[in-house]
Amino acid sequence: MNENDLRNACYDYADSLPMCKPIDTSTLNRGQRKFKRKKPGVADLHICAIGMFIAVETKIGKNGQSVGQKEYQLEVEGAGGSYWLIYDFDDFKRRIDNFKRG
């Protein structure tokens, strides 16, 4: 599984849950739509779950966060949101399932 596959699996699972609304932000600057405010480091997925904000960065293997991603994590957490660094689907599924239980 590569990062695209992992991100898609996480997106699809979150989208299947009635309490979640995911947005795939990894592709905001691709294709015809260009978003001027997307800066380096923005997480791959953003999820609104039960009124809470979760930023999800997907990684595979030993791939780590960039400086921009670490800065974005601090911004999200500083604003009261959650930031998840996900290396496999089972970790994401466990976290989102636990999240919805409270």
N, CA, C and O of each residue as an XYZ file, in Angstrom:
408
protein
N       0.848     -1.181      0.000
C       0.000      0.000      0.000
C       0.890      1.241      0.000
O       1.833      1.340      0.786
N       0.582      2.185     -0.888
C       1.330      3.442     -0.900
C       0.513      4.521     -0.175
O      -0.595      4.256      0.291
N       1.067      5.744     -0.083
C       0.376      6.813      0.652
C      -0.972      7.162      0.031
O      -1.929      7.441      0.753
N      -1.059      7.152     -1.297
C      -2.347      7.437     -1.950
C      -3.396      6.397     -1.568
O      -4.540      6.744     -1.272
N      -3.007      5.119     -1.574
C      -3.928      4.050     -1.197
C      -4.377      4.208      0.255
O      -5.558      4.052      0.563
N      -3.434      4.518      1.143
C      -3.751      4.710      2.553
C      -4.696      5.892      2.739
O      -5.692      5.787      3.455
N      -4.390      7.005      2.101
C      -5.251      8.195      2.204
C      -6.655      7.884      1.684
O      -7.646      8.258      2.313
N      -6.744      7.203      0.543
C      -8.051      6.859     -0.020
C      -8.835      5.919      0.891
O     -10.044      6.082      1.054
N      -8.160      4.941      1.484
C      -8.829      4.015      2.403
C      -9.354      4.761      3.632
O     -10.471      4.507      4.083
N      -8.559      5.670      4.167
C      -8.990      6.469      5.324
C     -10.170      7.351      4.946
O     -11.146      7.439      5.691
N     -10.085      8.000      3.800
C     -11.176      8.859      3.326
C     -12.464      8.047      3.170
O     -13.518      8.438      3.672
N     -12.368      6.918      2.473
C     -13.553      6.100      2.213
C     -14.191      5.611      3.511
O     -15.415      5.606      3.641
N     -13.363      5.200      4.470
C     -13.915      4.726      5.740
C     -14.604      5.868      6.485
O     -15.724      5.704      6.968
N     -13.945      7.021      6.580
C     -14.556      8.168      7.267
C     -15.844      8.582      6.579
O     -16.821      8.930      7.241
N     -15.849      8.546      5.251
C     -17.029      8.944      4.488
C     -18.199      7.973      4.699
O     -19.358      8.349      4.522
N     -17.898      6.742      5.071
C     -18.955      5.752      5.300
C     -19.636      5.930      6.660
O     -20.680      5.329      6.913
N     -19.057      6.741      7.524
C     -19.612      6.946      8.861
C     -20.530      8.168      8.869
O     -20.138      9.235      8.396
N     -21.733      8.027      9.395
C     -22.670      9.161      9.368
C     -22.217     10.362     10.191
O     -22.671     11.480      9.947
N     -21.336     10.150     11.154
C     -20.893     11.255     12.000
C     -19.660     11.977     11.458
O     -19.131     12.868     12.124
N     -19.198     11.612     10.270
C     -17.978     12.192      9.702
C     -18.233     12.843      8.345
O     -19.045     12.368      7.550
N     -17.527     13.928      8.105
C     -17.482     14.541      6.782
C     -16.011     14.784      6.447
O     -15.420     15.747      6.936
N     -15.409     13.915      5.614
C     -14.004     14.096      5.253
C     -13.829     14.983      4.015
O     -14.702     15.047      3.150
N     -12.705     15.649      3.956
C     -12.309     16.435      2.788
C     -10.871     16.043      2.458
O      -9.990     16.127      3.313
N     -10.637     15.617      1.225
C      -9.290     15.251      0.779
C      -8.579     16.520      0.340
O      -8.814     17.017     -0.761
N      -7.720     17.039      1.186
C      -7.016     18.281      0.880
C      -5.675     18.046      0.191
O      -4.957     19.000     -0.111
N      -5.334     16.783     -0.059
C      -4.056     16.502     -0.718
C      -4.069     16.930     -2.175
O      -3.006     17.096     -2.774
N      -5.248     17.114     -2.761
C      -5.340     17.419     -4.183
C      -5.872     18.827     -4.457
O      -6.258     19.118     -5.589
N      -5.903     19.690     -3.475
C      -6.491     21.020     -3.669
C      -5.777     21.856     -4.723
O      -6.412     22.691     -5.366
N      -4.505     21.661     -4.913
C      -3.769     22.464     -5.890
C      -3.548     21.728     -7.206
O      -2.733     22.155     -8.024
N      -4.258     20.639     -7.415
C      -4.132     19.885     -8.653
C      -5.383     20.063     -9.492
O      -6.434     20.431     -8.967
N      -5.288     19.816    -10.743
C      -6.458     19.896    -11.611
C      -6.856     21.333    -11.900
O      -6.012     22.229    -11.912
N      -8.128     21.548    -12.129
C      -8.602     22.863    -12.536
C      -8.784     23.832    -11.380
O      -8.670     25.042    -11.576
N      -9.058     23.347    -10.206
C      -9.282     24.234     -9.066
C      -7.965     24.531     -8.368
O      -7.211     23.619     -8.028
N      -7.704     25.772     -8.164
C      -6.504     26.202     -7.448
C      -6.947     26.985     -6.221
O      -7.757     27.906     -6.325
N      -6.424     26.626     -5.083
C      -6.750     27.308     -3.848
C      -5.521     28.092     -3.400
O      -4.500     27.500     -3.048
N      -5.611     29.389     -3.411
C      -4.466     30.245     -3.120
C      -3.957     30.109     -1.696
O      -2.784     30.378     -1.436
N      -4.806     29.701     -0.775
C      -4.405     29.670      0.626
C      -3.794     28.342      1.061
O      -3.379     28.213      2.213
N      -3.727     27.360      0.177
C      -3.093     26.104      0.582
C      -1.596     26.318      0.663
O      -0.950     26.678     -0.321
N      -1.064     26.095      1.831
C       0.362     26.292      2.039
C       1.036     24.942      2.258
O       0.359     23.959      2.558
N       2.336     24.881      2.116
C       3.038     23.619      2.362
C       2.786     23.132      3.786
O       2.776     23.923      4.729
N       2.583     21.838      3.931
C       2.413     21.265      5.253
C       0.981     20.959      5.637
O       0.745     20.284      6.639
N       0.011     21.439      4.859
C      -1.386     21.170      5.181
C      -1.626     19.662      5.092
O      -1.163     19.008      4.158
N      -2.354     19.114      6.071
C      -2.591     17.672      6.152
C      -3.344     17.150      4.926
O      -4.014     17.906      4.223
N      -3.218     15.845      4.689
C      -3.841     15.195      3.526
C      -5.356     15.179      3.606
O      -6.034     15.389      2.600
N      -5.891     14.932      4.788
C      -7.334     14.860      4.994
C      -7.735     15.764      6.147
O      -6.986     15.943      7.107
N      -8.913     16.322      6.037
C      -9.520     17.045      7.149
C     -10.884     16.420      7.362
O     -11.636     16.202      6.412
N     -11.195     16.137      8.612
C     -12.457     15.470      8.930
C     -13.182     16.271     10.004
O     -12.596     16.658     11.015
N     -14.457     16.510      9.767
C     -15.330     17.029     10.807
C     -16.077     15.816     11.356
O     -16.850     15.185     10.635
N     -15.854     15.493     12.608
C     -16.485     14.329     13.234
C     -17.136     14.763     14.540
O     -16.462     15.194     15.476
N     -18.434     14.644     14.585
C     -19.221     15.033     15.760
C     -18.871     16.469     16.170
O     -18.767     16.777     17.357
N     -18.693     17.327     15.187
C     -18.405     18.728     15.457
C     -16.966     19.029     15.819
O     -16.645     20.172     16.144
N     -16.094     18.046     15.774
C     -14.679     18.235     16.103
C     -13.845     18.187     14.819
O     -14.203     17.505     13.858
N     -12.732     18.920     14.820
C     -11.843     19.007     13.663
C     -10.674     18.049     13.846
O     -10.002     18.055     14.878
N     -10.442     17.224     12.823
C      -9.304     16.297     12.822
C      -8.536     16.483     11.522
O      -9.112     16.367     10.440
N      -7.251     16.768     11.618
C      -6.360     16.810     10.458
C      -5.603     15.481     10.431
O      -5.066     15.045     11.450
N      -5.566     14.846      9.267
C      -4.932     13.530      9.136
C      -3.821     13.606      8.099
O      -4.059     13.950      6.941
N      -2.615     13.281      8.524
C      -1.463     13.187      7.624
C      -1.126     11.716      7.474
O      -0.887     11.035      8.472
N      -1.102     11.206      6.232
C      -0.802      9.801      5.990
C       0.648      9.641      5.550
O       1.161     10.418      4.744
N       1.285      8.631      6.087
C       2.678      8.309      5.766
C       2.821      6.802      5.650
O       2.021      6.047      6.202
N       3.840      6.374      4.932
C       4.141      4.956      4.769
C       5.601      4.721      5.150
O       6.472      5.539      4.857
N       5.852      3.592      5.806
C       7.224      3.217      6.152
C       7.883      4.197      7.100
O       7.303      4.588      8.113
N       9.095      4.587      6.763
C       9.861      5.492      7.616
C       9.683      6.950      7.210
O      10.363      7.834      7.732
N       8.775      7.194      6.286
C       8.524      8.551      5.809
C       8.007      9.396      6.975
O       7.032      9.023      7.628
N       8.651     10.524      7.235
C       8.267     11.380      8.353
C       7.691     12.704      7.890
O       7.596     12.972      6.692
N       7.308     13.530      8.857
C       6.731     14.835      8.570
C       7.792     15.819      8.087
O       8.948     15.773      8.509
N       7.375     16.698      7.203
C       8.229     17.810      6.784
C       8.160     18.894      7.857
O       7.336     18.820      8.769
N       9.013     19.882      7.746
C       8.980     21.016      8.672
C       7.620     21.705      8.604
O       7.052     22.059      9.637
N       7.091     21.899      7.380
C       5.791     22.526      7.207
C       4.669     21.730      7.854
O       3.737     22.308      8.413
N       4.755     20.404      7.780
C       3.735     19.562      8.392
C       3.786     19.641      9.916
O       2.746     19.637     10.574
N       4.976     19.711     10.469
C       5.115     19.866     11.919
C       4.561     21.211     12.374
O       3.925     21.301     13.424
N       4.803     22.254     11.586
C       4.254     23.576     11.912
C       2.735     23.561     11.841
O       2.067     24.139     12.698
N       2.181     22.898     10.816
C       0.730     22.803     10.680
C       0.127     22.029     11.844
O      -0.936     22.391     12.348
N       0.796     20.970     12.268
C       0.318     20.204     13.420
C       0.196     21.105     14.653
O      -0.806     21.055     15.366
N       1.211     21.920     14.896
C       1.170     22.831     16.040
C       0.028     23.842     15.910
O      -0.620     24.175     16.902
N      -0.217     24.324     14.704
C      -1.313     25.272     14.477
C      -2.664     24.624     14.758
O      -3.515     25.223     15.415
N      -2.866     23.406     14.266
C      -4.138     22.700     14.465
C      -4.366     22.435     15.947
O      -5.437     22.718     16.483
N      -3.348     21.889     16.600
C      -3.485     21.570     18.024
C      -3.627     22.839     18.862
O      -4.345     22.844     19.862
N      -2.953     23.906     18.464
C      -3.066     25.181     19.166
C      -4.457     25.790     19.061
O      -4.878     26.553     19.930
N      -5.165     25.446     17.993
C      -6.530     25.942     17.790
C      -7.578     25.001     18.394
O      -8.778     25.240     18.256
N      -7.129     23.938     19.061
C      -8.053     23.015     19.710
C      -8.456     21.809     18.885
O      -9.292     21.017     19.318
N      -7.874     21.655     17.700
C      -8.180     20.504     16.853
C      -7.279     19.322     17.172
O      -6.360     19.424     17.984
N      -7.554     18.212     16.528
C      -6.733     17.010     16.657
C      -5.927     16.820     15.378
O      -6.400     17.130     14.285
N      -4.723     16.316     15.519
C      -3.849     16.040     14.374
C      -3.377     14.607     14.514
O      -2.765     14.242     15.518
N      -3.661     13.794     13.507
C      -3.266     12.392     13.538
C      -2.237     12.118     12.452
O      -2.454     12.444     11.285
N      -1.125     11.522     12.836
C      -0.110     11.043     11.907
C      -0.349      9.544     11.755
O      -0.118      8.777     12.689
N      -0.809      9.129     10.580
C      -1.276      7.763     10.358
C      -0.323      7.018      9.426
O      -0.010      7.487      8.331
N       0.137      5.839      9.886
C       1.030      5.007      9.087
C       0.361      3.754      8.533
O       0.918      3.105      7.647
N      -0.825      3.398      9.035
C      -1.539      2.255      8.474
C      -3.032      2.396      8.735
O      -3.453      3.095      9.656
N      -3.823      1.721      7.909
C      -5.272      1.857      7.970
C      -5.838      1.395      9.305
O      -6.751      2.025      9.840
N      -5.310      0.304      9.851
C      -5.831     -0.203     11.123
C      -5.719      0.835     12.232
O      -6.609      0.942     13.075
N      -4.622      1.605     12.236
C      -4.451      2.676     13.224
C      -5.533      3.740     13.033
O      -6.144      4.186     14.003
N      -5.770      4.144     11.786
C      -6.813      5.135     11.515
C      -8.178      4.619     11.953
O      -8.925      5.325     12.631
N      -8.502      3.395     11.567
C      -9.810      2.821     11.898
C      -9.996      2.764     13.411
O     -11.062      3.119     13.914
N      -8.983      2.326     14.135
C      -9.063      2.262     15.592
C      -9.297      3.647     16.189
O     -10.131      3.812     17.080
N      -8.557      4.643     15.694
C      -8.702      6.001     16.233
C     -10.083      6.596     15.958
O     -10.701      7.173     16.852
N     -10.563      6.456     14.730
C     -11.860      7.063     14.399
C     -12.990      6.300     15.104
O     -13.974      6.911     15.522
N     -12.862      4.980     15.239
C     -13.875      4.213     15.960
C     -13.893      4.595     17.441
O     -14.965      4.728     18.030
N     -12.728      4.771     18.040
C     -12.656      5.217     19.443
C     -13.154      6.648     19.578
O     -13.793      6.988     20.574
N     -12.875      7.480     18.602
C     -13.290      8.877     18.635
C     -14.811      8.990     18.674
O     -15.370      9.795     19.419
N     -15.472      8.166     17.855
C     -16.932      8.273     17.791
C     -17.600      7.714     19.052
O     -18.761      8.020     19.326
N     -16.878      6.902     19.812
C     -17.421      6.395     21.079
C     -17.244      7.412     22.201
O     -17.901      7.328     23.239
N     -16.344      8.379     21.979
C     -16.136      9.421     22.977
C     -15.076      9.035     23.928
O     -14.762      9.795     24.844
